Amino acid sequence: MFPAVYAGHLVDVAARFGVDADELLEPFDLELDDLRDGSLRLELPRVIALIERARLLTGEPGLGVYLGLAMRASWHGYLGFAVLTASTIGDALRLGERFMATRTSTLRYRLTVEGATAFVTIDEHEDLGSARDVVILALAVGLSTLGQALTGQVLAGRIELALPKPDWLERMNSPRLERLVFGKPAHRLVFDAAHLDAKLQLADPAAQRLAEEQCERELAALSETSRVAARVRSLVLADGVLEVDVVAQRLSMSARTLKRRLSAEGTSYSELLDQERRARAEAMLTGGRAIKEIAVRLGFADAAAFSHAFTRWTGKSPSQWRDERAGAPE
């Protein structure tokens, strides 16, 4: 999951190439105002598809570089505010390492120091698919951009990337990109550890504490069961399979609001329906119900459709799953 505001910045970058926001967003049932909503999050497949469409419409394969060069602390919500008001580059990087999970679970970074050299290593926790180069370049170049903006000085060092060197890099002809080194075993920023003590221009300990407290609350909320998601899951199969509009009505909100709330909590109506169907299917299979009856009760068109879904969930057909359970020792 990624905050939708990041997609909003992709739209802004695409606009520099003459791509209209409505044209870019049209296949995704999104509007630009949606992407300014700080609570909305987008699932990774949707982000990948959006990046690929932006690359196609702009004709610019190096979009990740443009995103990285445009990055600002304000893009990152309370985490960005905490970083902006930190005392030093080292403090800012440690805050990002600690609270990056409040922005996405797809990427993390680690700050380490070996002797006189500091390393910021970027780890991928999900498959970024065809958008990998754009996302990694945006983050790696963006971290470097933020360091320069926050200190007001060029911080010497290099950006190592576990990506093949792209053909388009030569034509960009930017001195700031000379530090990019491709074909390395890991994505990492490498620089003099002395830079960790570089003072930030907007350091404000009191403001940083407030932002850090908010980040702590956001981090804690990630580990709690979502009330809205739990209520939706309890309703989706209340009277057969309920459509999202009906569930939203029962929760006294619009379908659009419900989708926003679920997206902000890292899930979707279809995911919750899948989870509840699987849980009930396993319970009914264990109880000996016929596969055709289960398919009807869970709202599938027929037994074949149910079997296909069950195999997707578990890697086994309903009959295989039930046979294995029956043969398992107590």
Buried (B, 14 or more C-beta within 10 A) or exposed (E): BBBBBBBBBBBBBBEEEEBEBEEBBEEBEBEBEBBEBEEBBBBBEBBBBBBBBBBEBBEBBBBBBBBBBBBEBEBBBBBBBBBBBBBBBBBBBBBBBBBBBBBBBBBBBEBEEEEEEBBBBBEBEEEBBEBBBBBBBBBBBBBBBBBEBBBEEEBEBBBBBBBEEBEEBEEBEEEBBEBBEBEBEEBBBBBEBEBBEBEBEBBBEEBBEBBBEBBBEBBEEEEEEBEBBEBBBEBBBEEEBBEBEBBBBBBEBEBEEBBBBBBBBBBBBEBBBBBBBBEBBBEBBEEEBEBEEBBBBBBBEEBEEBBEBBBEBBEEBBEBBBEEEEEEEE
